[in-house]
Amino acid sequence: MDIKQLEQLLLEQLALTEVYVKAEGANYNVIAVGDCFADISRVKQQQMVYGPLMDAIADGTIHAVSIKTFTPTQWRREKLLNPPA
């Protein structure tokens, strides 16, 4: 699955404000940012992101996925504390 297609799918399905996807082969890293993650457990946040990916996981397009979720406020703090290299 193309990274841009995956980003668009997540943006549409979860109404995210930002999403970043990196891929190495069939292994994907996802950073998802949205108000939809406020006041929800980490497990539920992960399940929300897995939902739109299930078809690609089931057919083997996505072998493994690492997910980090943030609210917009948490994301601003994360970028301040851990700026990109």
Order of alpha helices (4+ residues) and beta strands (2+ residues): alpha-beta-beta-alpha-beta-alpha
